[in-house]
């Protein structure tokens, strides 16, 4: 709309420019005029108003660049302000909330389908929309039979910290990734850094957050390696948690399948087989009149 506004008033002799001048001069703020609405939109994004554009119309490429930057700045600031009041996104850094560039989570995942699939799971956990038992109890607070207690270990509420670090039922699957993370920190000289549970979860979910030690945040190579480990860590726990909650499911690396063969393919096969065995119906003999006409 803002690009169209500039194009409409760019022609000094154009009819659209004359209409814009007249409506901006005569219409009030409560008018349904398109030019008045466009002027309000310009003010929303802190851009020069329509009168300034009439006096000094910028070039098309320059105006597009200005509009894109203003819109991105507006919505990024709005996202940061709203995120400060939301507990669900408290682990997200300003880089992850930015609308100007891809979040660090996706930078290492765009060239591999497997990494992208794992990144989706981590993104849900980072954004607070991954379905854990604490969230289930929160959204079903009116149902007394729903508790936040972890269904795997029954030792405490299942939140992100419990799921990633403390659940005893998943501890055997964490050992490999704990060692990989420890090796990465030792390799880059951060072995002496002591991480609390909250800081460790923050490193796993978003290592660029301000709560992560500054020496780790400033090492881009270390950040990339941590992203690879955390993506595998989260996905492994996700798969094993799902399999344990569905005890009739076997877990195979890379896929999930039922122990018992599904009856749907068998029914389909039987139907196909039955159709092949049924002989075709015999053709009905033609009547004498039909024989003459054919």
N, C-alpha and C positions, 0 to 999 in steps of 0.2 A: 504493500500500500504506500509506504513512504517513497519507494523508488518510483511508483506511478505518479505520486504527487509532484516529484521533481520533473518528470517527463511532461506532465500536464502544463506546468508553468514555465517551461524552458523556452518555448516559442514566444518571442516578444509580440508577435501579431496574431497568435492563436486565440481561438474562441474560448478554450478552456482557461487560459490565463485571465481573460476578461471576466469570466464567470467567477473565478477564484477571488479576484480583486473585489468584485461587487459583493459576494457572499461574506467574505471576511470583514467587510466594512459594515454590512447591514445586519447580519445574523448574530444572535446572542449565543451565549455559552450553552444554553439548553436546547439549541436548535438541532435538528436532525440532519443538517447539511453535512455532506461528505467532507468538505474542506474544513469545517469546524471540528469534526471528529479527527481528521488528520492532524490538525493543529494541536489538539489535546494529546494525541499519540506522540507528537514531537516533544511536547513538554514532559511526558512520562519518561522518555529516554534521554532527557537533558540535551536535546538537539536544538539547533536554531529554529525559531518559530517560522511560520509560513510567511510573515511579513519580511523577515530577513532573507528568506529564500527568494522572494519576489525582487528584492533590491539587489541581491548578489547570488545568482543561481550558480552553484558549484558544478564542476564537470561531472559527468555520469559516473566515471570510475571512482573519482574522489568521494562522491556522495555515497556510493555503494559501500566503500570502505568505512566511512564514518558511521553509516547505519548499522553495519554488521558489528563493529566494535562497541557501539553504544548499547545495542541489544544484548550482546554477550556480557558486558559489564553489569548491566542492570540485573539480569537474571542470576548471574554468579553472586552478586552481593545479596540478592534476595535469598538464594539457597543457603549461603553462609549464615545469614541472620536467622532463618528458620531452623537450621540444623543445630544452632546453639541451644535451642529449647527442646530438642528431641533427644530422648535417651537412646532411641534405636540406632541413631547414626553417630553416636559419640566416639566410635572408633575410626570414623572417616576423617582423613586429613583434608585440608583446603585444596590440595592437588586433586584428590578424588572427587571433590564437589565441583571442580572447575568445568565450565562448559566450553572453554576455549581449546582444550586439548584432551586427548584420551587419558583416562586414569592410569596410574602405573600398573594396576592389576592387569590391564589388557595389553600393555606394550609387549609383554613376553609371550602372548597367547594368540596373536593374530595370524601366525603362519602355521599353526598346527590345530587340526580338528580336536585331537585328544586334549591338548592344553586348553583349548577354548571351552570344551565340555567341563573340565575341572574348574576353570575360572568362573563359570556360571554358578557353580555351587559355592565357591568362595565369595562371589559378589553378593549372593543372597545372605550369607552369614554376616558379611560386612555391613550390609544395609539393614540388618535386623529383621529380615522377612523369612529367614530360614525357620522352619516349623520345629521348635523345640518344645519340651513339655511345659516350661515356664510360660511361653507364649500361648500355648493351648489353654492353660489355666486362666491366663489373663483375659483371653477373648471369650472364655466360657465361664466367667466368674459366677453367673447365675445358676450354673449346674454344679451341685455340691459333689458330684462323683468325680470331677476333674481336679486333680492335684498337680502342683508344679514338680513333685518329686520325680526324679529320673526313673524311668521304668526298667532300665537295665541293671542298676545297682541298688536302688532304693536307699542311697546314703545322703541325698541332698537334692535341692532344686536343680533342675537341668537348665542352666543358662549357657551362654557362650564360653565362659571361663570353665565351667564344669565339663562341658562337652569336649573342649580342646585339650584340657590339662589334667583333670582330676578323676574322671569316671573310671573306676577300677575295671569295668567290663571291657574297656577299650585300651587299657594300658599296654598290653602286649603289642598292639599295632602302632603305638606311639614311639616305641623304643628306637626303631630305625631312624625316624625323622628327628627325634631329639638329638641323636648322635650326629646326624647330618648338619643340623643347625649349629650344634656345638663346634663341629669341625670348621664350619664357615667362619664363625666368630673368632676361633683361634687362628685361622689362616690370616685374617685381616687384622690381627692384633687386638681383638676385643674380648679375649678370653677372661680378662680380669673384671669385665663389666658384670655386675650382679643385677639380674632382672627379677623384679617381683612378678607375681602372677599376672597382675594387670598389665605390666610392661611387656611381659612375654606374649600375652594375647595380642597386645597392640602391635608388636613386631610381626606376628604371624598374619594379622589381618591387614595392617597398613603401616609399613615401616617408615613412611614419611611423616607420620603424625608428630606433633610437637612433644608428645609425651615420651617418644623414643629418644634415647641419648643422642646428642648432637653429633658425636663422632660417627655413629652408625648411619644417621640420616645423610651425612655428607659424603659417604662412600657409595658411588653409583654402582660399582661392580658388586659390592657386597649386597646392595639392595636387590639387584637382579638375581643373585644367587638365593637370597632369602625368599624372593617371590616364587622361585621354582620349588623350593622345599615346602613352603607353606601351602602352595597349591596342591601338591601331592599329599601333604599331611591332612588337609581338610577333606579332600576327596576320599582318601582311604578311610577315615573315620566315618564319613557319610555313608559309604558303601557298607561297612561293617555294622554300623548302627542299624541301618535299614534291614540288613539280613538277620540280625539278632531279634529285632522286633517282629519279624515275619519268619518264624522258626521253620516253616515248611518250604523255605526258599534256600536253594544252594547258591553259593557265591563263587563265581569263576572270575579270575582276573580279566577285567574289561567288559564283563557282562553279567547279568543276573538271569537265572532261569529256575523254573520249578523242578522239584525232585521228581514229581510224578508228571507223566506226559499229559499235556493238555488234551481234553476230549474234543476240542473244536477241530483240530486237524484230522482226527480219526473220523469224526462225523462227516466232514467234507470228503474224505477219501472214500468212505462207504457210499456216500451219495453218488460220487463219480463212478465207483465200481458198479453200483446198482444200475446206473444209467447205461453202462456199457453192456451189462448182461441182459437187459430187457430187450427182446427182439423188436424190430420195427413192426408196426401194425401192417397187416396186409392191405393192399389197395382195394378199395371198393370197386367192383366191376361196373363198367359204364352201361347205361341204359341204351337201347337201340337208337333213341332220338339223339342222345349225346354222341354216339358213334357216327351218325350221319352228319351232325353239325361239325365234328372235328375232322 
